[in-house]
């Protein structure tokens, strides 16, 4: 599989994750979000940038939902609920969010 962004063909897995996270940029994120049926807001970008920072600058960490909630509270200034995150990424914030962030698929099962 592949997606087309700005005249470039970017390879993806059969599940729609980028094969190479280095192919990611904001235009790629917009295309991935469009495929997922998501219109990106500032809160989406906060979560996307957080997930990328955790992966790229913290030993490829892919945080579980509890850590995401705690860290988003610091960024947003108020504590979000799981429901708030699922409104952003309905198919699981740490999985669908990771896809739009251009990162490898999270292999763990659920987990709070």
Phi, psi and omega in degrees: 000160178200160174238155177253124179221121178052042178078004179251142174265123183244118182291140176230163175285174178295341178266003175092007176275147177298139175289328181229114183297344178286347177282353186284141164208180185296327177293322176296317178300317179299319179293315179298319178296318178301315178299323180279353180079030184242132173261117187287133175245179178301322180293323174301312182297322177303313181291318178301311181295324177297312181298320178294317179298316180299318182287312187282330187243008182221054174056042179059035178294133173238091190296148175280168187304320182301316179294321179298314179301315181297315182286326177293328177299321178293319182287317186271345179082002174209149185283119176281162174258169174303320179301320178301316181291322180289338173290330177284311182230089188299336182265023177107112183304320183280345178259305180292323177297320178297321179298311181293331177283357176078020183259163179298154179301142175282127186264348182285161177268122174041231179095135178252000000 
